Amino acid sequence: MDRNCPECGDKIIGREDKKFCSDGCRNAYNNKINKDTNNYMRNINNKLRRNYRILSELNTDGKTKVSKARLLSRGFDFEHLTSIRHTKNGTTYYFLYEQGYMPLDNDYFLLVRRDTDR
């Protein structure tokens, strides 16, 4: 039974379960499938990455207090996050994956890192 590469259409030679004719075709095919489908999605993902990187760089000890001005000066965008957590005592934390922040008084924020062993 002849099988053809889903990327280039060439005949596949080799193992019975082989799906692509070469590593190049496999990479090209997967890159097409996994790429951000449009600029809007790509821009949101870039903002999430930047916010995560900023929190990670500022919060090296797992719990840090930082000013809003410092976050903004590094390009932090408060509009983009991945989740919100409300605690039993009424505190709200905003997260980018396991890195989070909680608003404090006087334009300060408590940066926290959530335990990811769950």
LOMAR-807370 format. One record per residue: residue number from 1; residue in three letters; x, y, z of N, C-alpha, C in turn. Coordinates in steps of 0.05 Angstrom, whole numbers, plus 5000, padded with zeros to 4 digits. Layout:
N
> resi  resn  n.x  n.y  n.z  ca.x  ca.y  ca.z  c.x  c.y  c.z
> NUM  Ala  X  Y  Z  X  Y  Z  X  Y  Z $
...
! end
This chain:
118
> resi  resn  n.x  n.y  n.z  ca.x  ca.y  ca.z  c.x  c.y  c.z
> 1  Met  5017  4976  5000  5000  5000  5000  5018  5025  5000 $
> 2  Asp  5014  5042  4980  5030  5067  4979  5019  5088  4997 $
> 3  Arg  5037  5101  5011  5029  5123  5029  5044  5148  5020 $
> 4  Asn  5030  5171  5022  5041  5196  5013  5044  5215  5037 $
> 5  Cys  5065  5231  5036  5071  5251  5057  5049  5272  5057 $
> 6  Pro  5037  5278  5080  5016  5299  5081  5027  5327  5076 $
> 7  Glu  5053  5331  5077  5064  5358  5072  5070  5362  5043 $
> 8  Cys  5086  5344  5031  5095  5349  5003  5082  5330  4983 $
> 9  Gly  5069  5308  4992  5056  5290  4974  5074  5268  4963 $
> 10  Asp  5100  5269  4969  5119  5248  4960  5112  5221  4973 $
> 11  Lys  5121  5200  4960  5117  5173  4970  5134  5169  4996 $
> 12  Ile  5122  5156  5016  5136  5151  5041  5150  5124  5039 $
> 13  Ile  5176  5123  5045  5191  5099  5044  5201  5094  5073 $
> 14  Gly  5198  5070  5083  5208  5063  5109  5188  5049  5126 $
> 15  Arg  5189  5053  5152  5172  5039  5171  5142  5042  5163 $
> 16  Glu  5127  5022  5171  5099  5022  5165  5083  5044  5178 $
> 17  Asp  5092  5053  5202  5079  5074  5217  5090  5102  5211 $
> 18  Lys  5108  5104  5193  5120  5130  5186  5099  5147  5172 $
> 19  Lys  5097  5173  5181  5077  5190  5170  5087  5211  5150 $
> 20  Phe  5113  5217  5151  5125  5238  5134  5149  5227  5120 $
> 21  Cys  5155  5239  5097  5178  5229  5082  5205  5238  5094 $
> 22  Ser  5205  5260  5109  5230  5270  5121  5224  5286  5146 $
> 23  Asp  5246  5291  5161  5243  5308  5185  5235  5337  5177 $
> 24  Gly  5245  5346  5155  5237  5373  5145  5207  5375  5140 $
> 25  Cys  5196  5355  5127  5167  5356  5122  5151  5353  5148 $
> 26  Arg  5160  5337  5166  5147  5334  5192  5147  5361  5207 $
> 27  Asn  5170  5374  5207  5172  5400  5221  5155  5421  5207 $
> 28  Ala  5156  5422  5181  5140  5442  5166  5110  5438  5171 $
> 29  Tyr  5101  5413  5170  5073  5406  5174  5064  5414  5203 $
> 30  Asn  5080  5407  5223  5072  5413  5250  5074  5443  5256 $
> 31  Asn  5093  5457  5244  5094  5486  5247  5070  5500  5235 $
> 32  Lys  5060  5490  5213  5036  5502  5201  5012  5497  5219 $
> 33  Ile  5009  5473  5231  4987  5467  5248  4988  5483  5274 $
> 34  Asn  5011  5485  5285  5014  5497  5312  5019  5527  5312 $
> 35  Lys  5022  5540  5290  5027  5568  5290  5001  5583  5298 $
> 36  Asp  5005  5607  5309  4982  5623  5316  4967  5630  5291 $
> 37  Thr  4941  5626  5292  4925  5628  5267  4921  5657  5257 $
> 38  Asn  4925  5676  5274  4923  5704  5264  4938  5723  5282 $
> 39  Asn  4940  5747  5273  4956  5767  5288  4944  5772  5316 $
> 40  Tyr  4918  5772  5319  4905  5778  5345  4915  5757  5365 $
> 41  Met  4913  5732  5358  4922  5711  5377  4951  5713  5383 $
> 42  Arg  4967  5718  5363  4996  5720  5367  5002  5744  5386 $
> 43  Asn  4988  5766  5382  4993  5790  5399  4985  5784  5428 $
> 44  Ile  4963  5770  5433  4954  5763  5460  4975  5744  5472 $
> 45  Asn  4984  5724  5458  5004  5706  5469  5030  5720  5475 $
> 46  Asn  5038  5739  5459  5062  5755  5465  5059  5772  5490 $
> 47  Lys  5035  5783  5494  5030  5799  5518  5031  5781  5543 $
> 48  Leu  5019  5757  5541  5019  5739  5563  5048  5730  5570 $
> 49  Arg  5064  5725  5549  5092  5717  5553  5107  5740  5567 $
> 50  Arg  5103  5764  5557  5117  5787  5568  5110  5791  5598 $
> 51  Asn  5084  5790  5604  5075  5793  5632  5087  5771  5649 $
> 52  Tyr  5086  5747  5640  5098  5724  5655  5127  5729  5660 $
> 53  Arg  5142  5737  5640  5171  5742  5643  5176  5764  5663 $
> 54  Ile  5160  5785  5662  5164  5808  5681  5159  5798  5710 $
> 55  Leu  5138  5784  5715  5132  5773  5741  5154  5754  5751 $
> 56  Ser  5163  5737  5733  5184  5718  5740  5210  5731  5747 $
> 57  Glu  5217  5752  5732  5242  5766  5738  5241  5782  5764 $
> 58  Leu  5218  5793  5770  5215  5809  5794  5210  5792  5819 $
> 59  Asn  5200  5769  5816  5192  5752  5838  5210  5727  5840 $
> 60  Thr  5235  5731  5846  5254  5709  5847  5252  5692  5873 $
> 61  Asp  5241  5704  5894  5239  5691  5920  5212  5678  5925 $
> 62  Gly  5193  5680  5907  5167  5668  5911  5147  5687  5923 $
> 63  Lys  5156  5709  5935  5138  5728  5947  5153  5755  5949 $
> 64  Thr  5143  5775  5934  5157  5801  5932  5136  5823  5931 $
> 65  Lys  5144  5846  5943  5127  5870  5941  5139  5889  5920 $
> 66  Val  5123  5899  5902  5133  5916  5880  5113  5938  5874 $
> 67  Ser  5122  5961  5865  5104  5983  5859  5092  5979  5831 $
> 68  Lys  5069  5991  5828  5055  5991  5802  5072  6005  5781 $
> 69  Ala  5085  6027  5789  5103  6041  5771  5125  6024  5760 $
> 70  Arg  5136  6007  5777  5158  5989  5767  5147  5969  5747 $
> 71  Leu  5124  5958  5753  5112  5939  5734  5106  5952  5707 $
> 72  Leu  5094  5976  5708  5087  5991  5684  5112  5999  5668 $
> 73  Ser  5133  6006  5682  5158  6015  5669  5171  5992  5653 $
> 74  Arg  5165  5967  5661  5176  5944  5647  5157  5934  5625 $
> 75  Gly  5134  5947  5623  5115  5940  5601  5093  5921  5610 $
> 76  Phe  5089  5918  5636  5068  5899  5645  5040  5910  5637 $
> 77  Asp  5023  5892  5627  4996  5899  5618  4976  5885  5636 $
> 78  Phe  4963  5900  5653  4944  5889  5672  4919  5877  5659 $
> 79  Glu  4915  5882  5634  4891  5872  5620  4894  5842  5612 $
> 80  His  4918  5831  5613  4922  5804  5603  4933  5786  5625 $
> 81  Leu  4917  5765  5631  4924  5745  5652  4912  5718  5644 $
> 82  Thr  4919  5698  5659  4908  5671  5652  4887  5661  5671 $
> 83  Ser  4887  5671  5697  4866  5663  5715  4864  5682  5739 $
> 84  Ile  4841  5680  5753  4836  5696  5777  4829  5676  5799 $
> 85  Arg  4840  5681  5823  4833  5663  5845  4824  5680  5869 $
> 86  His  4800  5673  5879  4789  5686  5902  4793  5667  5926 $
> 87  Thr  4805  5677  5947  4810  5661  5971  4785  5662  5989 $
> 88  Lys  4785  5644  6009  4762  5643  6028  4759  5669  6044 $
> 89  Asn  4782  5683  6049  4780  5708  6064  4774  5733  6047 $
> 90  Gly  4768  5728  6021  4759  5750  6004  4782  5764  5988 $
> 91  Thr  4806  5753  5990  4828  5765  5975  4827  5754  5946 $
> 92  Thr  4834  5772  5927  4834  5764  5899  4863  5765  5888 $
> 93  Tyr  4871  5743  5876  4898  5741  5863  4893  5739  5833 $
> 94  Tyr  4910  5751  5818  4910  5750  5789  4935  5735  5780 $
> 95  Phe  4931  5715  5762  4953  5698  5755  4959  5698  5725 $
> 96  Leu  4985  5694  5720  4995  5686  5694  5009  5660  5698 $
> 97  Tyr  4995  5639  5693  5004  5612  5698  5009  5610  5729 $
> 98  Glu  5033  5603  5738  5037  5601  5767  5046  5627  5780 $
> 99  Gln  5053  5647  5764  5061  5673  5775  5036  5690  5778 $
> 100  Gly  5034  5702  5802  5010  5718  5807  5016  5744  5822 $
> 101  Tyr  4996  5760  5825  4998  5785  5840  4972  5792  5853 $
> 102  Met  4975  5807  5875  4951  5816  5890  4955  5846  5895 $
> 103  Pro  4935  5862  5889  4937  5891  5894  4938  5897  5924 $
> 104  Leu  4956  5915  5931  4959  5925  5959  4952  5954  5959 $
> 105  Asp  4954  5967  5983  4949  5995  5985  4972  6011  5972 $
> 106  Asn  4966  6036  5966  4986  6056  5956  4999  6047  5930 $
> 107  Asp  4984  6035  5911  4995  6026  5885  5018  6007  5887 $
> 108  Tyr  5017  5989  5906  5036  5967  5908  5022  5940  5903 $
> 109  Phe  5038  5921  5895  5028  5894  5890  5045  5873  5904 $
> 110  Leu  5032  5853  5914  5047  5830  5925  5049  5809  5903 $
> 111  Leu  5073  5803  5895  5078  5782  5875  5081  5756  5889 $
> 112  Val  5068  5735  5879  5069  5709  5891  5073  5688  5869 $
> 113  Arg  5083  5665  5877  5085  5642  5859  5069  5619  5871 $
> 114  Arg  5051  5609  5855  5034  5587  5865  5049  5560  5862 $
> 115  Asp  5045  5543  5882  5057  5517  5882  5045  5501  5859 $
> 116  Thr  5061  5490  5841  5052  5476  5817  5053  5446  5820 $
> 117  Asp  5056  5436  5845  5057  5407  5849  5030  5393  5850 $
> 118  Arg  5009  5407  5844  4982  5395  5846  4976  5376  5824 $
! end
